[in-house]
Amino acid sequence: MKKLVKLFFAIVLTMGIGYGVNAQSVKIGHVDSGSIMQIMPETAKVEQDLQAYAAELQAELQAMAAEYQNKLQDYQANQATMSNLIRQSKEKEIIDLETRIQEFQGSADMALQAKQVELLNPIIEKVQNAVNAVGQEKGFTYILDKTAGVVVYIGENAIDITADVKAKLGL
């Protein structure tokens, strides 16, 4: 048993020394792409376009809701005088409209998300290209993005390349 423990520690020590040598040649930087994207002029345009698109979808949803309310009020006001066939037809019409509204709402949410991705992708690519260029110019092995939530700890000797990326983008 003692031999196994000694062997285990010898392997761990050997691995640690090996990693220590490799770690010295690794150059790691970090960037805050979110703060960069916030100050890019393209981002303001994207936000305006998204708000306009959301307003279009909201207007359509409100029109459908108004139609639903009108049909429901008409049904409730005239229900007592309707024949069974007409009442069933009106009920089906109201239920179908309610279903269409729910489907539209789900589709609108997905469409808005797809539009956001479509509009933001060129900005994300532009920032990524600038990060890549700074990384190559400065000889970094890895660059972590604080915005993406992958950074667990940033030490006092960490190299923040956010300003370099902003400069590369002309911001």
C-alpha positions as CSV (number, residue, x, y, z in Angstrom):
1,M,0.0,0.0,0.0
2,K,2.8,2.4,0.9
3,K,4.4,1.7,-2.5
4,L,1.2,2.6,-4.3
5,V,1.0,5.9,-2.4
6,K,4.6,6.7,-3.1
7,L,4.1,5.8,-6.8
8,F,1.0,8.0,-6.9
9,F,2.8,11.0,-5.5
10,A,5.7,10.5,-7.8
11,I,3.4,10.5,-10.8
12,V,1.6,13.6,-9.6
13,L,4.9,15.4,-8.9
14,T,6.3,14.5,-12.3
15,M,3.1,15.7,-14.0
16,G,3.2,18.9,-12.0
17,I,6.8,19.6,-13.0
18,G,5.9,18.9,-16.6
19,Y,3.0,21.2,-16.5
20,G,5.0,23.9,-14.7
21,V,7.5,24.0,-17.6
22,N,4.7,24.3,-20.2
23,A,2.8,26.9,-18.2
24,Q,5.8,29.3,-18.4
25,S,5.5,29.4,-22.2
26,V,1.8,30.1,-22.2
27,K,0.7,33.7,-22.5
28,I,-2.9,34.3,-21.4
29,G,-4.9,37.5,-21.8
30,H,-8.5,38.5,-21.2
31,V,-11.0,40.7,-22.9
32,D,-14.4,42.2,-22.1
33,S,-16.2,41.9,-25.4
34,G,-19.5,43.0,-23.9
35,S,-18.1,46.4,-22.9
36,I,-16.6,46.7,-26.4
37,M,-19.9,45.8,-28.1
38,Q,-21.8,48.4,-26.0
39,I,-19.7,51.3,-27.3
40,M,-19.7,50.2,-31.0
41,P,-22.0,52.4,-33.1
42,E,-23.3,49.3,-34.9
43,T,-24.8,48.0,-31.7
44,A,-27.1,51.1,-31.3
45,K,-28.4,50.6,-34.8
46,V,-29.1,46.9,-34.0
47,E,-31.0,47.9,-30.9
48,Q,-33.1,50.3,-32.9
49,D,-33.8,47.8,-35.6
50,L,-34.7,45.2,-33.0
51,Q,-37.1,47.6,-31.2
52,A,-38.8,48.5,-34.5
53,Y,-39.2,44.8,-35.3
54,A,-40.5,44.0,-31.9
55,A,-43.0,46.9,-32.2
56,E,-44.3,45.4,-35.5
57,L,-44.8,42.1,-33.9
58,Q,-46.4,43.7,-30.8
59,A,-48.8,45.7,-33.1
60,E,-49.9,42.5,-34.8
61,L,-50.4,40.7,-31.5
62,Q,-52.5,43.6,-30.2
63,A,-54.6,43.6,-33.4
64,M,-55.3,39.9,-32.9
65,A,-56.1,40.4,-29.2
66,A,-58.5,43.2,-30.1
67,E,-60.2,41.0,-32.6
68,Y,-60.4,38.2,-30.0
69,Q,-62.0,40.6,-27.4
70,N,-64.6,41.9,-30.0
71,K,-65.6,38.3,-31.0
72,L,-65.8,37.3,-27.3
73,Q,-67.9,40.3,-26.3
74,D,-70.2,39.7,-29.3
75,Y,-70.6,36.1,-28.4
76,Q,-71.3,36.8,-24.8
77,A,-73.8,39.5,-25.7
78,N,-75.7,37.4,-28.2
79,Q,-75.2,33.9,-26.8
80,A,-78.7,33.6,-25.5
81,T,-80.3,34.3,-28.8
82,M,-78.0,32.0,-30.9
83,S,-79.0,28.7,-32.2
84,N,-76.9,25.7,-31.2
85,L,-75.2,25.6,-34.6
86,I,-74.3,29.3,-34.6
87,R,-73.2,29.2,-31.0
88,Q,-70.9,26.2,-31.7
89,S,-69.5,27.9,-34.8
90,K,-68.8,31.1,-32.8
91,E,-67.2,29.1,-30.0
92,K,-65.0,27.3,-32.5
93,E,-64.1,30.6,-34.1
94,I,-63.1,32.1,-30.7
95,I,-61.1,29.0,-29.7
96,D,-59.3,29.0,-33.1
97,L,-58.4,32.7,-32.7
98,E,-57.1,32.1,-29.2
99,T,-54.9,29.3,-30.6
100,R,-53.7,31.5,-33.4
101,I,-52.8,34.2,-30.9
102,Q,-50.8,31.7,-28.7
103,E,-49.0,30.3,-31.8
104,F,-48.2,33.8,-33.1
105,Q,-46.8,34.8,-29.7
106,G,-44.5,31.8,-29.7
107,S,-43.4,32.3,-33.3
108,A,-42.9,36.0,-32.6
109,D,-40.6,35.3,-29.7
110,M,-38.5,32.9,-31.8
111,A,-38.5,35.3,-34.8
112,L,-37.3,38.1,-32.5
113,Q,-34.5,36.0,-31.2
114,A,-33.5,34.9,-34.7
115,K,-33.5,38.5,-35.8
116,Q,-31.3,39.5,-32.9
117,V,-28.8,36.7,-33.8
118,E,-28.9,37.8,-37.5
119,L,-28.2,41.4,-36.6
120,L,-25.6,40.8,-33.9
121,N,-23.5,38.2,-35.8
122,P,-21.6,40.7,-37.9
123,I,-20.7,42.8,-34.8
124,I,-19.6,39.6,-33.0
125,E,-17.5,38.6,-35.9
126,K,-15.9,42.0,-36.1
127,V,-15.0,42.0,-32.4
128,Q,-13.7,38.4,-32.7
129,N,-11.5,39.3,-35.7
130,A,-10.0,42.2,-33.7
131,V,-9.4,39.9,-30.7
132,N,-7.7,37.4,-33.1
133,A,-5.6,40.1,-34.6
134,V,-4.5,41.5,-31.2
135,G,-3.8,37.9,-30.0
136,Q,-1.6,37.2,-33.0
137,E,0.2,40.6,-32.8
138,K,0.9,40.3,-29.0
139,G,1.7,36.5,-29.1
140,F,-1.0,35.3,-26.8
141,T,-1.7,31.5,-26.5
142,Y,-5.2,32.0,-25.0
143,I,-7.5,34.9,-24.6
144,L,-10.5,34.5,-22.3
145,D,-13.6,36.5,-22.6
146,K,-15.0,37.9,-19.3
147,T,-18.4,38.5,-21.0
148,A,-18.8,34.9,-21.9
149,G,-18.4,33.9,-18.2
150,V,-15.4,31.6,-18.8
151,V,-13.1,33.6,-16.5
152,V,-12.9,32.2,-13.0
153,Y,-10.1,34.3,-11.7
154,I,-8.1,37.3,-12.9
155,G,-4.8,37.8,-11.1
156,E,-3.0,41.1,-10.6
157,N,-0.5,40.2,-13.4
158,A,-3.3,39.3,-15.8
159,I,-3.1,41.1,-19.2
160,D,-6.3,42.9,-20.2
161,I,-6.4,43.4,-24.0
162,T,-9.8,45.1,-24.0
163,A,-8.1,48.5,-24.8
164,D,-6.0,47.0,-27.6
165,V,-9.1,45.5,-29.2
166,K,-10.9,48.8,-28.9
167,A,-8.0,50.5,-30.6
168,K,-8.0,47.8,-33.3
169,L,-11.7,48.6,-33.9
170,G,-11.0,52.4,-33.9
171,L,-13.1,52.9,-30.7
